[in-house]
Amino acid sequence: MSYTKFGIRPELVERVKAKMKNPVVKDRVKMLLNGVNKYDLQDRAKVRKLVRMSAGIMQENLTEQQEEQLIAFVIAQKIDPNNTLHLIRLWAMFR
């Protein structure tokens, strides 16, 4: 399932990918996501908090609509961070 189907603009994805190449930003985001499990990623309130905190780390100003699109995308993916196949699928989507 592509992120564009959720209304997420490719320009936003490219900006975030470029910012994640910075080792300091990458480490801060990894620390934020450390310990997150599949149940956290299905909880709308927790996903909202993670999206807002990640956007803050990357200094991305998200509109309310962009935030809702990202939340809907994360929930729809049913991501299990401990499942390697889920992580490979996500990696392939954003290469």
MODELLER restraints for C-alpha pairs under 7 A, 6 or more apart:
rsr = mdl.restraints
at = mdl.atoms
rsr.add(forms.Gaussian(group=physical.xy_distance, feature=features.Distance(at['CA:2:A'], at['CA:93:A']), mean=7.00, stdev=0.5))
rsr.add(forms.Gaussian(group=physical.xy_distance, feature=features.Distance(at['CA:3:A'], at['CA:73:A']), mean=6.71, stdev=0.5))
rsr.add(forms.Gaussian(group=physical.xy_distance, feature=features.Distance(at['CA:6:A'], at['CA:69:A']), mean=5.85, stdev=0.5))
rsr.add(forms.Gaussian(group=physical.xy_distance, feature=features.Distance(at['CA:6:A'], at['CA:73:A']), mean=6.28, stdev=0.5))
rsr.add(forms.Gaussian(group=physical.xy_distance, feature=features.Distance(at['CA:7:A'], at['CA:69:A']), mean=6.43, stdev=0.5))
rsr.add(forms.Gaussian(group=physical.xy_distance, feature=features.Distance(at['CA:8:A'], at['CA:66:A']), mean=6.90, stdev=0.5))
rsr.add(forms.Gaussian(group=physical.xy_distance, feature=features.Distance(at['CA:8:A'], at['CA:69:A']), mean=6.39, stdev=0.5))
rsr.add(forms.Gaussian(group=physical.xy_distance, feature=features.Distance(at['CA:19:A'], at['CA:25:A']), mean=6.95, stdev=0.5))
rsr.add(forms.Gaussian(group=physical.xy_distance, feature=features.Distance(at['CA:19:A'], at['CA:58:A']), mean=6.62, stdev=0.5))
rsr.add(forms.Gaussian(group=physical.xy_distance, feature=features.Distance(at['CA:20:A'], at['CA:26:A']), mean=5.07, stdev=0.5))
rsr.add(forms.Gaussian(group=physical.xy_distance, feature=features.Distance(at['CA:25:A'], at['CA:57:A']), mean=6.71, stdev=0.5))
rsr.add(forms.Gaussian(group=physical.xy_distance, feature=features.Distance(at['CA:25:A'], at['CA:58:A']), mean=6.66, stdev=0.5))
rsr.add(forms.Gaussian(group=physical.xy_distance, feature=features.Distance(at['CA:29:A'], at['CA:54:A']), mean=6.28, stdev=0.5))
rsr.add(forms.Gaussian(group=physical.xy_distance, feature=features.Distance(at['CA:37:A'], at['CA:80:A']), mean=6.48, stdev=0.5))
rsr.add(forms.Gaussian(group=physical.xy_distance, feature=features.Distance(at['CA:37:A'], at['CA:81:A']), mean=6.12, stdev=0.5))
rsr.add(forms.Gaussian(group=physical.xy_distance, feature=features.Distance(at['CA:38:A'], at['CA:79:A']), mean=5.94, stdev=0.5))
rsr.add(forms.Gaussian(group=physical.xy_distance, feature=features.Distance(at['CA:38:A'], at['CA:80:A']), mean=4.49, stdev=0.5))
rsr.add(forms.Gaussian(group=physical.xy_distance, feature=features.Distance(at['CA:38:A'], at['CA:81:A']), mean=6.40, stdev=0.5))
rsr.add(forms.Gaussian(group=physical.xy_distance, feature=features.Distance(at['CA:40:A'], at['CA:46:A']), mean=6.07, stdev=0.5))
rsr.add(forms.Gaussian(group=physical.xy_distance, feature=features.Distance(at['CA:41:A'], at['CA:47:A']), mean=5.82, stdev=0.5))
rsr.add(forms.Gaussian(group=physical.xy_distance, feature=features.Distance(at['CA:41:A'], at['CA:74:A']), mean=6.88, stdev=0.5))
rsr.add(forms.Gaussian(group=physical.xy_distance, feature=features.Distance(at['CA:41:A'], at['CA:75:A']), mean=6.27, stdev=0.5))
rsr.add(forms.Gaussian(group=physical.xy_distance, feature=features.Distance(at['CA:41:A'], at['CA:79:A']), mean=6.78, stdev=0.5))
rsr.add(forms.Gaussian(group=physical.xy_distance, feature=features.Distance(at['CA:42:A'], at['CA:75:A']), mean=5.22, stdev=0.5))
rsr.add(forms.Gaussian(group=physical.xy_distance, feature=features.Distance(at['CA:42:A'], at['CA:78:A']), mean=6.85, stdev=0.5))
rsr.add(forms.Gaussian(group=physical.xy_distance, feature=features.Distance(at['CA:44:A'], at['CA:71:A']), mean=6.96, stdev=0.5))
rsr.add(forms.Gaussian(group=physical.xy_distance, feature=features.Distance(at['CA:47:A'], at['CA:71:A']), mean=6.14, stdev=0.5))
rsr.add(forms.Gaussian(group=physical.xy_distance, feature=features.Distance(at['CA:48:A'], at['CA:71:A']), mean=6.23, stdev=0.5))
rsr.add(forms.Gaussian(group=physical.xy_distance, feature=features.Distance(at['CA:55:A'], at['CA:61:A']), mean=6.83, stdev=0.5))
rsr.add(forms.Gaussian(group=physical.xy_distance, feature=features.Distance(at['CA:79:A'], at['CA:86:A']), mean=6.11, stdev=0.5))
rsr.add(forms.Gaussian(group=physical.xy_distance, feature=features.Distance(at['CA:80:A'], at['CA:86:A']), mean=6.35, stdev=0.5))
rsr.add(forms.Gaussian(group=physical.xy_distance, feature=features.Distance(at['CA:81:A'], at['CA:87:A']), mean=6.65, stdev=0.5))
